Amino acid sequence: MKINRTKDLPHALKNINEIISKLENKIPSLFLDYDGTLTPIVSDPEKAILSEKNKKSIIKLAQIIQVAVISGRDRANVASKIGLENLIYAGSHGYDITGPNGLDMQYGPGQETLPLLDKAEENLKRVLAEIPGAMVERKKYAIAVHYRNVEDSKVEVVQSIVNKELGKYNSLKEGLGKKIIELKPDLDWHKGKALNWILEKLDLHSQKYIPIFIGDDVTDEDALEVLKDDGIGIIVGNHDETTYANYILDNTDEVSEFLEQLADHLS
């Protein structure tokens, strides 16, 4: 059961000392979303560029603790955006994970849906090409249809086209985000499962460790739920839903400030 609305959450920066106190005598690990967390949401996903300030903080943190990025982006794409080799990268909401020391996992059942995603991608690109502003982004294990740049009068048309295409495949399901509709494998796998897999794989589940997750969207709630009792979950902004998060940051600028303060404290 989700326990809070974002407006009721304590502010992570205003309560930074409380958060730091929770880290005493424990070893933190840090899990981050990308879009809307490390970078602002922008109309063109390829223009979501990691700031030098955030990169500097992540480099500093990764020298001290385990840092992972769990994104809806394709794993290779988000890894290229950050450009640091000593991080764990989980792409497509955790279906594709790589990291240092040979860490590598492709969620097996997801691979069976790849031919269906190929077909849906082809169909959606053909039909949506007629609607200005609509963009079809293929990830290895998902298709994201962006309608942020579509005229308001055409948004329902885009949604209808996507739903019609989705209805052709019993093995795919809908995923919703900020001005995005996704087609993804209809499997019990998501950011929360991926976070748990990483914790178990790296033996970070014992009482001496405390994981921190920062994310901004409905899709991040699965990861926040995993940590609601045994970690620190921070939501960025307000996605108009109740949340499993323990704290809130208002925007990506505050995420930058939080990461800088966390890095300074841990160093």
Secondary structure by P-SEA (a helix, b strand, c coil): ccccccccccccccaaaaaaaaaccbbbbbbbbccccccccccccccccccaaaaaaaaaaaacbbbbbbccccaaaaaaaaccccbbbbcccccbbbbcccccccccccccaaaaaaaaaaaaaaaacccccbbbbbcccbbbbbcccccccaaaaaaaaaaaaaaacccbbbbbcccbbbbcccccccaaaaaaaaaaaaccccccbbbbbbbccccaaaaaaaccccbbbbbccccccccccccccccaaaaaaaaaaaaaaac
